[in-house]
Amino acid sequence: MIATGPSDIPTFDFGQGPVPAHKHPNGGGWVADTASVSRSAVVSENAQVFGNAKVFGNAWVFENATVSENSRVSENATVSGNAVVSGNAWVLGDAEVLGNATVSGNAEVSGGARVSGDAVVLGNAWVSGKVQVSENAEVLGNAWVLGDATVSGKAQVSENAEVSGGARVSGDAKVLGNTWVSVGARA
């Protein structure tokens, strides 16, 4: 919703009432005046960046994606579809957050990692490398998913667990506690 305030200052309602905002010159998406988006980044027409979020480098936020609160999207990262990046989360490198995926809390998604479908990466989780987190998978707590590991289905990696190398965690599998699953393992 576009509105103007008392001094003809453009505002936009990001869901909690109108705030001063502007359309990003590279894509036309809405950016709250409290957020920061570099000119080299793209925020497409229906995408939103608000709160104290920062999008910089050659990052792309498009379709209906939102980047909010104190989150950061940088380098060549992509956030698209209905994806949400919020909290203090970081998405950087060539990472992708797609579909209805959520990255929040203090989570970091980096390298060439891909979080897609309805997957969530929350808490202090770290997802890095050529990792695939997809479908309804969850990476939570202080968990790490590294290398070219895959977490899919309704699988959950949480607490202090680490999944790395070419490990595959799928279906209803749960990797919890201080567990370590690595190279070629399947759970």
C-alpha positions in Angstrom: 0.0 0.0 0.0 1.4 3.3 -1.0 0.5 6.3 1.1 2.0 9.7 1.8 2.5 11.1 5.2 1.9 14.7 6.3 4.9 16.1 4.4 4.2 14.0 1.3 6.8 11.5 2.5 6.1 8.2 0.8 5.2 5.4 3.1 4.5 1.7 2.7 2.8 -0.8 5.0 5.1 -3.8 5.6 2.4 -5.4 7.8 2.5 -3.3 10.9 1.3 0.1 9.7 2.8 2.5 7.2 6.5 3.5 7.6 8.6 5.9 5.5 9.8 3.9 2.5 10.9 4.2 -1.1 11.0 2.1 -4.2 14.5 0.7 -5.0 15.8 2.1 -8.2 17.1 -1.4 -9.3 13.9 -3.4 -9.5 11.2 -1.2 -8.0 10.6 -3.2 -4.7 9.8 -1.4 -1.5 12.6 -0.6 1.0 11.9 1.0 4.4 13.9 4.1 5.0 15.4 2.3 8.0 16.8 -0.5 5.8 19.8 -0.3 3.5 20.1 -1.6 0.0 23.0 -1.0 -2.2 22.5 0.4 -5.8 24.1 -2.8 -7.2 21.5 -5.1 -5.5 18.2 -5.9 -7.0 14.8 -5.7 -5.1 12.1 -6.6 -7.6 8.6 -5.1 -7.7 6.8 -7.3 -5.1 9.8 -7.9 -2.9 10.3 -6.1 0.4 13.2 -5.0 2.6 12.4 -3.5 5.9 13.4 -3.0 9.6 17.1 -2.6 9.8 17.9 -5.2 7.1 20.8 -4.7 4.7 21.0 -6.0 1.2 24.3 -5.3 -0.6 26.7 -6.4 -3.2 25.0 -8.1 -6.2 22.3 -9.7 -4.1 18.9 -10.3 -5.5 15.6 -10.2 -3.5 12.7 -10.9 -5.9 9.2 -12.2 -6.4 7.4 -12.0 -3.0 10.5 -12.5 -0.8 11.0 -10.4 2.3 14.2 -9.5 4.1 13.6 -7.9 7.5 14.6 -7.0 11.1 18.5 -7.0 11.3 19.1 -9.6 8.6 21.8 -9.3 5.9 21.8 -10.5 2.3 25.1 -9.9 0.5 27.5 -10.8 -2.3 25.7 -12.8 -5.0 23.0 -14.3 -2.7 19.4 -14.7 -3.9 16.2 -14.7 -1.9 13.1 -15.4 -4.0 9.6 -16.8 -4.1 7.9 -16.3 -0.8 11.1 -16.8 1.1 11.7 -15.0 4.4 15.0 -13.9 5.8 14.6 -12.3 9.3 16.0 -11.9 12.7 19.8 -11.5 12.6 20.2 -14.0 9.8 22.9 -13.8 7.1 22.6 -15.1 3.6 25.8 -14.6 1.7 28.1 -15.8 -1.1 26.2 -17.6 -3.8 23.6 -18.9 -1.4 19.9 -19.2 -2.4 16.8 -19.1 -0.2 13.8 -20.1 -2.4 10.2 -21.1 -2.4 8.6 -20.8 1.1 11.9 -21.3 2.9 12.7 -19.3 6.1 16.1 -18.3 7.5 15.9 -16.6 10.8 17.4 -16.1 14.3 21.2 -15.9 14.1 21.4 -18.5 11.3 23.9 -18.2 8.4 23.5 -19.6 4.9 26.6 -19.2 2.8 28.8 -20.5 0.0 26.6 -22.1 -2.6 24.0 -23.5 -0.1 20.4 -23.7 -1.3 17.5 -23.7 1.1 14.2 -24.3 -0.7 10.7 -25.6 -0.5 9.2 -25.1 3.0 12.6 -25.7 4.7 13.7 -23.7 7.7 17.1 -22.7 9.1 16.7 -21.2 12.6 18.6 -20.4 15.7 22.4 -20.3 15.5 22.4 -22.9 12.6 25.1 -22.7 10.0 24.5 -24.0 6.5 27.5 -23.6 4.1 29.0 -25.1 1.0 27.1 -26.9 -1.7 24.5 -27.9 0.8 20.8 -28.6 -0.1 18.2 -28.1 2.6 14.8 -28.8 1.0 11.2 -29.8 1.2 10.1 -29.6 4.9 13.6 -30.1 6.4 14.7 -28.2 9.5 18.2 -27.1 10.6 17.9 -25.7 14.1 19.8 -24.7 17.2 23.6 -24.8 16.9 23.5 -27.4 14.1 25.9 -27.2 11.2 25.3 -28.6 7.7 28.4 -28.3 5.6 30.2 -29.5 2.4 27.8 -31.0 -0.1 25.4 -32.6 2.4 21.7 -32.9 1.8 18.9 -32.5 4.3 15.4 -33.2 2.8 11.9 -34.6 3.4 10.8 -33.9 7.0 14.4 -34.5 8.3 15.6 -32.4 11.3 19.2 -31.6 12.2 19.3 -29.8 15.5 21.0 -29.0 18.8 24.8 -29.4 18.3 24.6 -31.9 15.4 26.8 -31.7 12.4 26.1 -33.1 8.9 28.9 -32.8 6.5 30.7 -34.2 3.4 28.3 -36.0 1.1 26.0 -37.1 3.9 22.3 -37.4 3.1 19.7 -37.0 5.8 16.1 -37.5 4.5 12.6 -38.7 5.3 11.7 -38.4 8.9 15.3 -38.8 10.1 16.5 -36.7 13.1 20.1 -35.9 13.8 20.2 -34.5 17.3 22.5 -33.7 20.2 26.3 -33.9 19.6 25.9 -36.3 16.7 28.2 -36.1 13.7 27.1 -37.5 10.3 29.7 -37.3 7.5 31.0 -38.4 4.1 28.6 -40.7 2.3 26.5 -41.5 5.4 22.7 -41.8 5.0 20.2 -41.3 7.8 
